[in-house]
Amino acid sequence: MYPIETVDSQRAISYEQLGTKKKFWYEDDEGRLKLFKAEERGYGEDWSEKIVCELAGPLGIPRVHYDMALDIATKVPGVVCADFQMEGQQLVHGNTLLQVQDPKYPKNTLRVASHTIDAVYEILRWLAPPELRWNKDSPAEMTNGAEVFCGYLLLDAWVANQDRHHENWAAIWDINAPQRDQFRLAPSYDHGSSLARNVSDKEKARRLRSTDSGYRIVTFARRARSKLFASAEDERPLRTLDAFLAFSRQVPEAATIWRDRLQRIKETTITKVLAEVPPNRLSAVGRDFTLQLLLENRRRILESRETEE
């Protein structure tokens, strides 16, 4: 089982203001600054975050590493991650970057139709790829942030991440780096809104057993929506697979590399990742449902290559 790191909210240094979940910074026993994200609502964002982190590893996605955790002061579960900004670095969220590009871009709301594929691509193509320390297995062929971000969107489509809004991607500004590397795409982070984590076990069991094609996972998997739009005039964001496909047209060679990476991941690897989650965090039916969802989304992504060609 994945180890559970214990934290103590009474030792919190500061509280994080972004997002809806309770978050606080603290120093671990080795003096490292870490962020604890509580899962006090029972939505399953702790196991979802951990699973996506572990699946992103063999895929080669640069990502923040999350460990499962428990606040011993409140008995609230959650996840922890180390501060991913080093000395001289600053995190610049996507909405800030987009506002520099377009001063009229709305900055203070998470659902923004101006958060389009084209607008994001125009920002990311000027960024350097993330540092190798975020995943030593990242594809060496990636030359800019847009090519790497295409992998983030493939990951989103695979795990049904519906929260890639403009504060859930960013650049790292490193004032000490050579000029060409001063702005790098940040590693992927904040994947808790994935894997249908807030669907009840009762519904998951019904969908697994159902003989109704409109209710089974094959149909359910198509519902996941991203936070990216095809056009600023659209009323609804793209579905996660469509967001990946739309961005892929900007960087087709990178998309091929990311698809090939996904194709090489075996079902046994996925099963092992799921099996490591403690049963008091993810039930047996939740594990079965999550496996089938991942396999179905993997099939859809790989078959989409034929449609694109």
Secondary structure in CASP SS format (residue, H / E / C, confidence):
PFRMAT SS
TARGET T0000
AUTHOR 0000-0000-0000
METHOD secondary structure of the structure
MODEL  1
M C 1.00
Y C 1.00
P C 1.00
I E 1.00
E E 1.00
T E 1.00
V E 1.00
D C 1.00
S H 1.00
Q H 1.00
R H 1.00
A C 1.00
I C 1.00
S E 1.00
Y E 1.00
E C 1.00
Q C 1.00
L C 1.00
G C 1.00
T C 1.00
K C 1.00
K C 1.00
K E 1.00
F E 1.00
W E 1.00
Y E 1.00
E E 1.00
D C 1.00
D C 1.00
E C 1.00
G C 1.00
R C 1.00
L E 1.00
K E 1.00
L E 1.00
F E 1.00
K E 1.00
A E 1.00
E C 1.00
E C 1.00
R C 1.00
G C 1.00
Y C 1.00
G C 1.00
E H 1.00
D H 1.00
W H 1.00
S H 1.00
E H 1.00
K H 1.00
I H 1.00
V H 1.00
C H 1.00
E H 1.00
L H 1.00
A H 1.00
G H 1.00
P H 1.00
L H 1.00
G C 1.00
I C 1.00
P C 1.00
R E 1.00
V C 1.00
H C 1.00
Y C 1.00
D E 1.00
M E 1.00
A E 1.00
L E 1.00
D E 1.00
I C 1.00
A C 1.00
T C 1.00
K C 1.00
V E 1.00
P E 1.00
G E 1.00
V E 1.00
V E 1.00
C E 1.00
A E 1.00
D C 1.00
F C 1.00
Q C 1.00
M C 1.00
E C 1.00
G C 1.00
Q E 1.00
Q E 1.00
L E 1.00
V E 1.00
H E 1.00
G H 1.00
N H 1.00
T H 1.00
L H 1.00
L H 1.00
Q H 1.00
V H 1.00
Q H 1.00
D C 1.00
P C 1.00
K C 1.00
Y C 1.00
P C 1.00
K C 1.00
N C 1.00
T C 1.00
L C 1.00
R C 1.00
V C 1.00
A C 1.00
S C 1.00
H C 1.00
T E 1.00
I H 1.00
D H 1.00
A H 1.00
V H 1.00
Y H 1.00
E H 1.00
I H 1.00
L H 1.00
R C 1.00
W C 1.00
L C 1.00
A E 1.00
P C 1.00
P C 1.00
E C 1.00
L H 1.00
R H 1.00
W H 1.00
N C 1.00
K C 1.00
D C 1.00
S C 1.00
P C 1.00
A C 1.00
E C 1.00
M C 1.00
T C 1.00
N C 1.00
G H 1.00
A H 1.00
E H 1.00
V H 1.00
F H 1.00
C H 1.00
G H 1.00
Y H 1.00
L H 1.00
L H 1.00
L H 1.00
D H 1.00
A H 1.00
W H 1.00
V H 1.00
A C 1.00
N C 1.00
Q C 1.00
D C 1.00
R C 1.00
H C 1.00
H C 1.00
E C 1.00
N C 1.00
W C 1.00
A E 1.00
A E 1.00
I E 1.00
W E 1.00
D E 1.00
I C 1.00
N C 1.00
A C 1.00
P C 1.00
Q H 1.00
R H 1.00
D H 1.00
Q C 1.00
F E 1.00
R E 1.00
L E 1.00
A C 1.00
P C 1.00
S E 1.00
Y C 1.00
D C 1.00
H C 1.00
G C 1.00
S C 1.00
S C 1.00
L C 1.00
A C 1.00
R C 1.00
N C 1.00
V C 1.00
S C 1.00
D H 1.00
K H 1.00
E H 1.00
K H 1.00
A H 1.00
R H 1.00
R H 1.00
L H 1.00
R H 1.00
S C 1.00
T C 1.00
D C 1.00
S C 1.00
G C 1.00
Y C 1.00
R C 1.00
I H 1.00
V H 1.00
T H 1.00
F H 1.00
A H 1.00
R H 1.00
R H 1.00
A C 1.00
R E 1.00
S C 1.00
K C 1.00
L C 1.00
F E 1.00
A C 1.00
S C 1.00
A C 1.00
E C 1.00
D C 1.00
E C 1.00
R C 1.00
P C 1.00
L C 1.00
R E 1.00
T H 1.00
L H 1.00
D H 1.00
A H 1.00
F H 1.00
L H 1.00
A H 1.00
F H 1.00
S H 1.00
R C 1.00
Q C 1.00
V C 1.00
P H 1.00
E H 1.00
A H 1.00
A H 1.00
T H 1.00
I H 1.00
W H 1.00
R H 1.00
D H 1.00
R H 1.00
L H 1.00
Q H 1.00
R H 1.00
I C 1.00
K C 1.00
E H 1.00
T H 1.00
T H 1.00
I H 1.00
T H 1.00
K H 1.00
V H 1.00
L H 1.00
A H 1.00
E C 1.00
V C 1.00
P C 1.00
P C 1.00
N C 1.00
R C 1.00
L C 1.00
S C 1.00
A H 1.00
V H 1.00
G H 1.00
R H 1.00
D H 1.00
F H 1.00
T H 1.00
L H 1.00
Q H 1.00
L H 1.00
L H 1.00
L H 1.00
E H 1.00
N H 1.00
R H 1.00
R H 1.00
R H 1.00
I H 1.00
L H 1.00
E H 1.00
S H 1.00
R H 1.00
E H 1.00
T H 1.00
E H 1.00
E C 1.00
END
